[in-house]
Amino acid sequence: MHTHPNQIRSACERCRRQKLRCSRSLSSPSCARCTRLGLTCQAGLQRRVGRPPKKDMVLHRPAEDMQFVQALLDDTAWNLDPFCGYTPESLPFPMDAWPSVSELDPPEIEQKIIVPSMQVFEKLSKLNVDIHRGWEFVSQLENDFRLSAFVCEDRERQNGYQNIQVVLKAAQEYLVVLKALHRQLGIRTVYCQGRKPHTNRMMLSLEANTESPESIASSSGEATPTSGSTTPELPPIFDSPTMFLIISCYVQLIKHLEVVLRIIFNSISDPHQDLIDAAPMSFAEVPLIEPSTQFVLFSEMFRHIMSQMNLLMGLPSAWSSKSAWTGLLTNQRYRDMLNTELGDVEDGWTTRPGKLMEINRITKDMLDEFTMMGIY
């Protein structure tokens, strides 16, 4: 397990206690904020994750904290005056001028940064909450939890059947948002049997209030590279808050579906567990009577959604060079973030989504075999 650079605590004690961004030059013993406020700065660089142990913490007096807070209020560098008149519900969007937001995007990023519409950002935020609730439900289950208990028993006002409904609905909505966002960044021109990429109604509604990369570039007055330019222009990326939400939703969906697929696989591969009966399920108002049909439908739906999600995120795929989707994680910073969250990295990408797809394929093959053998 490697420590991610973002986990290395480098804030001074004052900034850490007040949960403020702390920055210092390599040659300076004092951070920029303490220097500006004329206060003593105690460096806190440690290569351990989390807050410092109590034995390492320097005792501080409340009066010093009050002095620091008062100095912050008097600090002109914050320039928070434009925001003081807003309630949290009415803060302006996008909040580019707010220091704590604008500093999320490091200045060394050479790619053009695009801020999506408020409608798309709100949709992503809501999906992140819904996906987290679903993941929280299954994260408490033991590794050997039985499928019959998962599906039928109510736990915290929900059972596993309802939980799977929630995650599949959220995954579909998340997929639509990813497609709308990717279209805003730009897509590769492709044709298949004479057809161009199609945009459904939900995607159109999300795209209605967004600007294309071309219109953003023209309105900002940026010069476009000429045809003779030798330097290839890097593709645009979304701002950090949007990318954090995209990665958060994706990571939680992967972890959630890993638990569900593991429970299903263990149930089917264990001869001591009874195969469960059919659930009250229908497709296009046509009842699905056979449990094996329900499992295969779930498996194919999962494969279809997950394959597209992986492609939209930019994970290597057999379709990578042929698809209109070129991938949202074009910046190494965000690929590193995804890899750190999921682990199992090979050739620069996490392998957990691929392993999840493989478990789904093996499970479906077993179900097909059981069905054709007359066992299920």
N, C-alpha and C positions, 0 to 999 in steps of 0.2 A: 504494500500500500504506500503510495507516494503522496507527499503533502503538496497540494495545489498551491501555486503562488498566492492565490487570493486568501488562503487560509493562514498565511504567515502573519502573525501579529506584529505590526511595526509602529502602531500609534503610540504617542507619548501618554503618560498616565492621565494628564488633564483631558486630552481629547478623547481618550478611551472611556473615561468615566462619564463624559457628557455625550458619548456616541457621536463624535464629530469626525469628519474627514481630516486626517493629519498628514502633512507632507513636509519633507525637509530635503535640502540639498545634501549631497554626500559629504561636503566639507563643513557643514554647519552642525554644531552640537545642539542647536535649538530648532524646533519646528517653526514653520512660517507663521503660524497663528500666535504661538507664545512669544516669538520675536516681535511681532507687530504690536502685541498687547503689553510688552515689557514685563513678562512673567518668567519665572524660573521653569525650565523645561527639563523633564526627566525622561530620557529615551526608554522605550519599552520593547526594543527589538528582541524577539524570541522566536525560535523555529518550532515552537510547540503550538498546536491548535487549541483554541479556546481561551478562556480568561486565565490570568496567572494564578498559581496556587497562593493560598492565604499567607504562607510563610515568606513568599517573595514580594508580596504587596507592601508598599511603603505606606506607613500610617500618614493620613492627611487630616488636617483640621477643617471643620465646616466653614470657618471664616475664609480659608483659601478658596474653597469652592465658590462661595458667594462672590469673592473678588473676581474670580474667573468668569462667572455668569454675568456679572455686572459689566465686565470689560467686553464680553461678547455683545451685550445689548448696545454698547456704545461704539462697537466696531463698524466703521463706515464701509469696510470692504465687503460686508455681506450684502448690502443694497437690497434689503427685503421690503422697502417701503411700498413698492407696487402691490405686494401680496398681503399687506397687513389689513386691508379693508375687506378681504374675502373670507367667507366661511369655507370649511373644507368641501362642502357640496358645490360651491360656485367658483372654485379655482379655475383660472383660464386654461384652455387646452389649445395647442400643446404648451407645456411649461418649459420652453427652451431657455428662458432667461433665468430660471431658478437655479442657483449654483449647484445645489445637491443633485439636480436632475441632469443639467448640462455636463457636469463633470464625469458622469457615468461613461460617456463616450470619449475615450482617450484621444488626444490630439494627433497621435501618430497614425491613426487610421486614415489611409489614403482614399478609401472608398467613399463615395457620396452617401450621406446618411439621409434616409427618408423617414418621415413621421407619418404613420397611417392615420386614417380618419378616426375621430372619437368613437364613431359607431363600431368600427372594427376593434379598437382597443377595448371598449366596454364588453364586446362579445367575447374577446379572448379572456378578459378578467373574470367574467361570469363562468366561462367554461373551466377556467383554472380552479375556481371554487368548487364547481360540481364534480370535476374529476378528482379533486383532493378528497372530497367526502366519500366517493366510491372507493378510492384507494385506502382510505383510513379504515373502512369497514373490513376489507379483506386482509389488511396488514396485521390484524390481531389474530388471524387464524394460524393454527399449528401446521407444520409441514405434512403431517399424516391425517389431516382433516378429511373426512369422508364426503363424497359428493352428495349422497342422500341427505346428510345432515346440513350441508351447505345450502342445498336448494330448498329444502322443506322447512328448516327450523328458523324461526324469527329471532334475530339478534339486533338489538337497538332499533326497533321499529322497522326492520327490513330483513328480508331473507335473500339467499343467494340468487334466486331466480330474478327478483326485482333488481338486485345489484348488477346482474349481467345486462338487464334491459337498460339500466342507467348508463353503463359504460359503453354499450354499443351505440346508444343515441348520442352520447357526448363525442364518441370517436367520429361518427359521421359528420356532426356539426363542426368539429375541429378540422376535419379534412376539407370541408367547404371553405372555412376561413383560410387555411393554408393555401388553397388554390387562388382565392381572391387576393391574398397578399403577394403570392408569386406573380400573378398577372400584373400587379402594380410595379413590381421590380422589373418585369419584362420576361418574355418567354422566347424559346427558340422557335423559329418558323418551321413547322412540319406539316406534311400532308400524308394521309393514309387512305389509299383507295379513293383518291379524289376529294377527301373531306378535310376541312379545317377544324381546329379545336372548337368545341361547343361550350357555351356558357349557360348554366342553368339559372333559374329565377333567383334562388337564394344567393348565388354568387353575384348576380347582377345587382341585387339590392345592397350588398356589401360594397360593391365597386362604385355605386352611384355617387358617393361623396368623396371619392379619392381622386388624386391626380396621377397621371402617368409620369414615369421618369422623364419623358421628353418635355412635358409641360412644366415640370418642376425646374428642369435645367434652363428652359427658356425664360421663365419668370424670374429666376434668380440672376439672370444675366451672365451665366457661365458660358465660356466659349466651348464649343464642341470641337473635338479633334478633327483635323482635316484628313482627307484620304491618304495623304502622303506621310502622316505621322508614324513614326517608328515605335512609339511607346503605346502598348495596348492599354486601353482604358479598363480599369477594374470595374466589375459589376457593382451596382449600388447595393447597400444593405439597409436594414431597418435600424432605428435607434435602439439603444440598449434595453430600455424598459419593455419594448415590444419583443425583442429577441429573448429576454429573460422569461417572458410569459410563454412564448412559443416552446422553448426548451423545457420549462416546468411542466406544461401540459403533456408534452411528448414523453418525458421521463416517467411521470406518474402513470400514464396509460400503459407504457411498457411494463412497469412493475406490477400494476394491477392485473393485466392480462397474463403475466407470468404465473401469478398465483392461481387464477382461474384455470388456465391450461394445465398447470401441474395437478390440480385437484381432479380434473377430468381424465388426464392421462393415467394417474395413479388408480383411479376407479376402474378404468377399462382394462388396464394391464394386470391388476391384482385379482386372481381367480377367487379369492376369499371375499371379495366385495360383490354384492348383487348388482346387476345392471338395473338402472332405475327406469321407472315407467315414463310414459309420455307426459309432458306438461300441457296445460291448456294453451296451445299455440296455433296461430293461423298465419297464412301468407296471402295477402290480397283478399282477405276474408274467406279464404279456403282453409278449413281445418287441416292441420298436419297431424295425422293420426299416429304414425309410427315414430317411436322415440329415435330410431336410427336416422330417419329422415330429418328430424329436428337437429340432431347433432351434426349431420353433414351440412345442413343449411347454415348453422352457426359457424362451422369450420370454414366454409367457402366465403361467407360474409367477412369473417375475420381476415382471411388471406387477402381478399380483394381490397379491403380498407387499409390493412397494414402495409401491403406492397406499395400502394400509392403514397402513403404517409412517408415511408422510408425514402422513396424517390424524391418527394417534394422537399424533404429535409436535406437531401444531397448524399445519402448513404450510397455506396457503390451498388450497382444493379446491372443486370443484363440489358436493361432499357436505358441506361444512363446516356449513351451516345445517340439514342434514337428519339428520346422523348422531348416534348416541348418544355418539360420541367427540368431545369438545370440545377436546382437545389438552392435552399435558403441559407445554408451554412457555408457561404463562400469565404468567410473570414476565419482565420485560424483560431482567433480568440474564442469564438463561439463553438467551434469544433472541440477545442480543449475543454470547454465547460461541459459539453455533452459527454465527452469521454470520461471526465472526472466523475460525473454523476452516476454513470452506468458501469464504468470499468470494463474489464475484459477487452483491452484495446489490441488490435492487430492491424498493421499496415495503416496506421493513422486514424482508424475508426473503431468504435465499440462494436463488438460482435454479438451483444445480447439481443438486439432485434432480429438478427439472422438466426440465432439459436431458438428464439421464440417461434419464428416461422417454421423451423425444422421440427420442433415438438408438435406444432399444429399439423404438419404434413404426416408425421408418423402416427398421430392419433387418428386422423381421418383414414389412413390406410388400414389401421387395425379395425376401425368401424366397418369399412367396406368388406374386409375379410370376414368379420363376424356375421355381417348381414348375408353375404353370399354363401357362407357355410351353414346358414340357418340357425346360428347361435343367438342372434339378437333380432 
